[in-house]
């Protein structure tokens, strides 16, 4: 749950880091945003951006990060999804230094009722 101070900071922020991001899901360990203004479609494949924002430090190979920007590909015919790329950032909402880029992940079938199914519906319909 957001604290009042976080909400006020969020309302005051402007600029490219917050532009276009829509809250998709929230828990005490993770907030997921999607940029619905960014989807692109080529044939059966739709692509869009997803931001994972962590309230607490996460670690990869001993290096801390607070957010991850993912380029998502969705196969609108086969109903599969994959992460095409992931960039890890030092601060929340993709701010601060980009710490690392991760390789793409393989295709996975989409399960109903998941964040992936919301992305599928948003990008493909």
Legacy VTK file of the C-alpha trace (Angstrom):
# vtk DataFile Version 3.0
C-alpha trace
ASCII
DATASET POLYDATA
POINTS 125 float
0.000 0.000 0.000
1.322 3.422 -0.944
2.011 5.919 1.805
0.670 9.461 1.458
4.167 10.862 0.857
4.754 8.438 -2.024
1.416 9.391 -3.535
2.205 13.112 -3.336
5.650 12.596 -4.859
4.071 10.568 -7.646
1.554 13.302 -8.350
4.257 15.964 -8.443
6.571 14.086 -10.777
6.345 14.867 -14.428
8.435 14.039 -17.444
9.312 11.039 -19.540
9.722 8.563 -16.678
6.043 8.816 -15.735
4.615 9.766 -19.128
2.339 7.075 -20.503
2.676 4.634 -17.593
-0.549 3.069 -16.297
-0.722 1.114 -13.049
-1.463 -2.523 -13.874
-0.933 -4.353 -10.559
0.363 -3.600 -7.092
1.466 -5.606 -4.066
3.625 -4.788 -1.090
6.696 -6.138 -2.950
6.088 -4.985 -6.525
4.229 -2.431 -8.615
3.694 -3.155 -12.319
3.102 -0.414 -14.890
2.407 -0.686 -18.611
2.883 1.971 -21.258
-0.274 1.507 -23.333
0.794 4.379 -25.595
3.791 2.373 -26.841
2.326 -0.802 -28.389
3.455 -1.780 -31.854
2.213 -4.633 -33.990
3.928 -6.474 -36.844
1.917 -9.388 -38.196
0.869 -11.603 -35.284
3.412 -10.109 -32.844
2.511 -7.140 -30.657
5.106 -5.377 -28.480
4.846 -3.032 -25.522
6.762 -1.745 -22.488
6.295 -2.903 -18.900
7.923 -1.389 -15.808
8.498 -3.404 -12.633
8.992 -1.060 -9.696
10.274 -2.430 -6.386
9.812 -0.655 -3.023
12.847 -2.528 -1.628
16.239 -3.161 -3.158
16.540 -6.198 -5.408
19.890 -7.807 -6.196
21.446 -9.455 -9.207
25.022 -10.706 -8.931
25.421 -8.640 -5.766
24.374 -5.363 -7.436
21.239 -3.605 -6.154
18.482 -2.293 -8.404
15.021 -0.783 -7.844
13.259 -1.116 -11.213
13.218 -3.147 -14.410
12.054 -1.948 -17.821
10.917 -4.796 -20.067
10.070 -4.929 -23.729
7.324 -7.545 -24.029
6.397 -9.462 -27.200
3.009 -11.157 -27.468
2.040 -13.648 -30.169
-1.608 -12.714 -30.676
-2.425 -15.921 -32.597
-0.538 -18.522 -30.539
-1.342 -16.704 -27.249
2.278 -16.737 -26.094
4.400 -14.086 -24.417
8.113 -13.433 -23.971
10.399 -10.760 -22.613
12.425 -9.429 -25.542
14.730 -7.357 -23.332
15.122 -6.231 -19.735
17.059 -3.241 -18.416
17.699 -2.900 -14.683
17.888 0.579 -13.115
19.327 1.901 -9.870
16.228 3.920 -8.957
12.485 3.461 -9.162
10.549 4.024 -12.410
13.589 3.502 -14.624
15.463 6.452 -13.141
19.115 6.576 -12.271
21.897 4.593 -13.847
21.078 1.645 -16.093
22.906 -1.146 -14.312
22.464 -4.096 -16.587
20.691 -5.449 -19.646
19.413 -9.007 -19.577
18.922 -11.287 -22.589
15.540 -12.223 -23.974
13.509 -15.068 -22.505
11.757 -17.866 -24.373
8.110 -17.922 -25.364
5.576 -19.104 -22.779
1.864 -19.777 -23.066
-0.365 -17.222 -21.368
-2.405 -18.311 -18.351
-5.811 -16.722 -17.748
-6.061 -14.343 -14.790
-2.379 -13.341 -14.799
-0.597 -10.074 -15.561
0.469 -11.704 -18.820
-3.179 -12.246 -19.798
-3.921 -8.557 -19.173
-0.966 -7.632 -21.376
-2.185 -10.037 -24.062
-5.657 -8.503 -24.061
-4.288 -4.962 -24.057
-1.751 -5.476 -26.832
-3.719 -7.822 -29.093
-7.305 -6.523 -28.908
LINES 1 126
125 0 1 2 3 4 5 6 7 8 9 10 11 12 13 14 15 16 17 18 19 20 21 22 23 24 25 26 27 28 29 30 31 32 33 34 35 36 37 38 39 40 41 42 43 44 45 46 47 48 49 50 51 52 53 54 55 56 57 58 59 60 61 62 63 64 65 66 67 68 69 70 71 72 73 74 75 76 77 78 79 80 81 82 83 84 85 86 87 88 89 90 91 92 93 94 95 96 97 98 99 100 101 102 103 104 105 106 107 108 109 110 111 112 113 114 115 116 117 118 119 120 121 122 123 124
